Amino acid sequence: MPKLVLTYFDFDGSRGEVARLAMHLAGIAFEDRRIAGKNWPALRDSTPFQAMPILEVDGKVISQSNTINRYVGKLAGLYPKDDWQAALVDEVMDAVEDITTRIGSTIELEGEFKKKARETLAAGPIPRFLQQIEARLKAGGGEWFVENRLTVADLKCYMWVRWLKSGVLDHIPADIVDKHAPLLAKHLERVKNHARIATYYESRRK
Ligand SMILES: N[C@@H](CCC(=O)N[C@@H](CS)C(=O)NCC(=O)O)C(=O)O
């Protein structure tokens, strides 16, 4: 196993958390380098695309969360070997990344601009993405996206749906998932209650 260092913000969510979870699930040793928000500006220009997560593999750096998710997913046995199944995983992860970027771009907006931008997303794009991603879950059998087992696609979707349902996104109703994609709401519970994920978050609370 290579020496792995994952660098991401110091919170248990979003783009960097998928790879952390995958490595914890598989019992892969890695350095979990957590960056406080105040230390990010000093680090920013040293990252390839001025963004995190980044993963060091024996001292070499790769960036882009889904690239990292695929790489780690392969090490962890959480990414399909079959090319078609792998493409289905990629499709879900890239769709989640697209909509995450669109929602993320509203974070810096202020007041009415933020309200308008988020209401627009909540009126069309978010329901659309929820329904399309739910359709892929259904096509996979309704419990997991592919191969009737947890993969990095499930972890990526889990992070997004948990964010939407958390209520932290003003102007995006927290019930938007229940309303438009009830199977994804159930999927969230399925992933959350996965024995190793539940144990991991239990240990993070101590
Ligand atoms: N497409 C990139 C996006 C990375 C990204 O935007 N990361 C955010 C954190 S989730 C970030 O580094 N934000 C800090 C900044 O842009 O200054 C990926 O998937 O990794």
The ligand as an SDF file (V2000), in Angstrom:
LIG
                    3D

 20 19  0  0  0  0  0  0  0  0999 V2000
  -13.6620   20.2470   -8.7430 N   0  0  0  0  0  0  0  0  0  0  0  0
  -12.9480   20.3060   -7.5110 C   0  0  0  0  0  0  0  0  0  0  0  0
  -13.5610   21.3720   -6.6240 C   0  0  0  0  0  0  0  0  0  0  0  0
  -12.7580   21.5740   -5.3690 C   0  0  0  0  0  0  0  0  0  0  0  0
  -13.3070   22.6490   -4.4720 C   0  0  0  0  0  0  0  0  0  0  0  0
  -13.9760   23.6030   -4.8860 O   0  0  0  0  0  0  0  0  0  0  0  0
  -13.0040   22.5230   -3.1850 N   0  0  0  0  0  0  0  0  0  0  0  0
  -13.4230   23.4870   -2.2060 C   0  0  0  0  0  0  0  0  0  0  0  0
  -13.7390   22.7720   -0.8890 C   0  0  0  0  0  0  0  0  0  0  0  0
  -15.0190   21.5860   -1.0060 S   0  0  0  0  0  0  0  0  0  0  0  0
  -12.2810   24.4500   -1.9160 C   0  0  0  0  0  0  0  0  0  0  0  0
  -11.1320   24.0700   -1.9210 O   0  0  0  0  0  0  0  0  0  0  0  0
  -12.6380   25.7160   -1.6190 N   0  0  0  0  0  0  0  0  0  0  0  0
  -11.7020   26.7050   -1.2000 C   0  0  0  0  0  0  0  0  0  0  0  0
  -11.4360   27.7540   -2.2150 C   0  0  0  0  0  0  0  0  0  0  0  0
  -11.9620   27.6500   -3.3400 O   0  0  0  0  0  0  0  0  0  0  0  0
  -10.7060   28.6830   -1.8960 O   0  0  0  0  0  0  0  0  0  0  0  0
  -12.9820   18.9280   -6.8260 C   0  0  0  0  0  0  0  0  0  0  0  0
  -13.8930   18.1600   -7.1350 O   0  0  0  0  0  0  0  0  0  0  0  0
  -12.0940   18.6280   -6.0250 O   0  0  0  0  0  0  0  0  0  0  0  0
  1  2  1  0
  2  3  1  0
  2 18  1  0
  3  4  1  0
  4  5  1  0
  5  6  2  0
  5  7  1  0
  7  8  1  0
  8  9  1  0
  8 11  1  0
  9 10  1  0
 11 12  2  0
 11 13  1  0
 13 14  1  0
 14 15  1  0
 15 16  2  0
 15 17  1  0
 18 19  2  0
 18 20  1  0
M  END
$$$$
